[in-house]
Structures are given as C-alpha cells and as structure tokens.
Amino acid sequence: MKIRLLLTLLGAAALTVSCIKDEPLNAEADIIECTVPGDIVKTDPKIADNTVMILIVPGSTDVTRMAPEFKLTPGAVIEPASGTVRDFTTPKLYKVTSQDGRWNKSYLVSVIETDLPTLFSFEDWKEIGKYEQPYEIIAGGVAQEIWSSGNAGYALTGGASVPSKFPTCSTPIAHGGRLAAKLETKSTGTFGSALNMPIAAGNLFIGTFDGMLATKNPMEATRFGLPFGKKPLRLKGYYSYVSAGNVTDKYNNLVIPEQRDSCQIYAVLYETDDNVECLFGDNVLTSPNIVAKAVVPDPVESPLGTYLPFDVEFTYLKRFDEEKMKNYKYNLTVVFSSSRYGAYFKGAVGSTLLVDDVEVICEEKPAN
C-alpha cells in the first residue's frame, strides 16, 4: 500500500514538473512602465506603440546624464539595460526582446522639457521605419518628439514603401525655410475596405499614436495633447489646400454631393484629471474638459504651394486657472487633417493640405 502511494506521489510530481517544462515562454516584448529617479517628472511618461516620451520640468536635470528605468512584460529583457545612464539630448533607441527570444520591439525614448515649444517650422524630420515624422529642436539642441500622425496605422496596409507615399510626410514646397508638412488623404486599399476603414486622411497632431489600436479602436489610437504651462491666446500660421472633390461616405458607399471635402486646422487646451489623461479622436473637440480652443472656421482652397495665412483666437469656455497651469494640469494639442471627417473615414482621396510656420501665441509671463 505504501509502495503504491509512493508511486502515485512520484507520478504526480513528475506530471507537475512536465507541466512546468511544457508551459510556453512569454512572446510579448513591451515596455509597460517607465520611471525616472528624482522629482523631475511632471506626468507619467507617455508610452505608445514604439515610443516613450518622458516629460520633465524645465532645467530640473542634466539631460546628458539620465537613467530611465523600465518595467517590461514578464521575462522580457531590454537593451541597453534599465537604469543605464545615457545622453538624451537626442532621442535614444531601446530594444526589447521577449522571454522566448523570438520577438523583439524597438522603442524610441525621448525626453521633453515642458514647456512645449510654441513655434513650429517643420524643418526637421526623421524616418521611423518606412515613414517620417517631424520633431522640434529647442534651446541647447535638444530634440523634442511632440508630433504624431496616423502613419503607423497606414503602414499596416502595405500601401507605401517610402516616406513620400504615406499620408503624412515632408515636402520642399514650403512657405519658409526648406521644408513643410504635407498631409494627403489616401486609399487604404483592400486591407482598409475589409475593416470599414477605406481612407486614411493625412494628419499631424501634438500627442501620441498607438499603432496597436489602429484597427481595433481607431478613435482611441489617436491620443491628443501634451502638458503645457502657458496660457495660449492665438493660433497662427500658413496653409495651402486642394480638395479632391466630394466626400464619399464609404460605410454606405455613397458620394455626398453637397459636401465637398475640406481640411481641418485647430488647437485645443484641456484640463487633465483622475479620469481624463488625454483626449481621443471622438472627443477632442467636444469633451467637457476643454478649457479653450482655436479653430480655423472655413479654410479655403488655393493652388498647391500658394500659402494663405490663418490667425484665430482661442475661445475660452472655462476660467483659466493659473495654479493648474503652474502644475501642468493643462494639455495642449495642435491638429491638422487633410479631410475634416477623416477620423470617421469620410473624405476624398487626393485632398492635400500643406502647413508651415505655425505658432501658438501665448500670454507673456510676468517677470519675477
């Protein structure tokens, strides 16, 4: 009887060991959390599909010697190692490898000293895979990765292999300087049609884009806004727009003859709280957290490259709170789109918007 019981227990132990050995290793390779030692971060770092943005208090630390720490999916490893001291004058690349060693993912980690810049010339672009994205250079030569677009989502369609074929790219047809931003509404082909997402409007906005949500929940893939410590008064700049014709409602496969495609240019200042960390595609112009917005009301068309000025005031819907400003409880986004209803996959393929030399005019802070 004892021998039989012993054999039974040994068999159970062997089965347990076998189950442990057979359990598959984790195939995920993601950064879940990022922290920075010291009291220098105003808000939690923004982690998107392939980017991490660390927003720090201006002048609070030496960005040439920073050591961010990362929490990863179980079993994954990161290179360079978490806590490695690096120079973040320019964004730095990190590679995460899954526990099973079969998958890896690259993250571009950038440090942004809030306040955000307020002058955008679109002179500096960098390639991310097959597409490109603008960034800003501030005092000291620090690069700020504040701009995002839907290019990462469009990349899933396989419809472009070079930056100039993506909905958002640089163009030498500039108002000033060498380059400007070009946004063009593109077809997403059979891939997009199968998902009821037949077009991709060229868009550019201050915030982050989560490519993992592009097909599952496109409205939440666009995360508008970054912390801002000033009071905006006006939004001004230059644009050139050519509409490709009447809007097509692809959900019903109908052309809407009364609705010619048009572009969209606006800025929004909103308050963050425990429930609202950012605004999304479906509430960026309607959220009750909006404090002020500046919207170019009726953009007009012009021959491509013939730039027209815009200069619109921020309309305040709520009282502006100086203390919330000082504590970076307000987020700002500036948004451009080649199709006004592009977020709902309505537009005309070929509509093109150029933007350049954009500025957010803010109230001057009193001298100490």
Secondary structure by P-SEA (a helix, b strand, c coil): caaaaaaaaaaaaaaaaaaaaaccccccccccccccccccccccccccccbbbbbbccccccccbbbbbbbcccccccccccccccccccbbbbbbbcccccbbbbbbbbbbcccccccccccbbbbcccccbbbbbccccccccccccaaaaaaaaccccccccccbbbbcccccccbbbbbbbbbbcaaaaaaccccccccccccccccccccccccccbbbbcccccccccccccbbbbbccccccccccccccccccbbbbbbbbbbbcccccccccccccccccccccccccbbbbccccbbbbbbbbbbbcccccaaaaaaccbbbbbbbbcccccccccccccbbbbbcbbbbbbcccccc
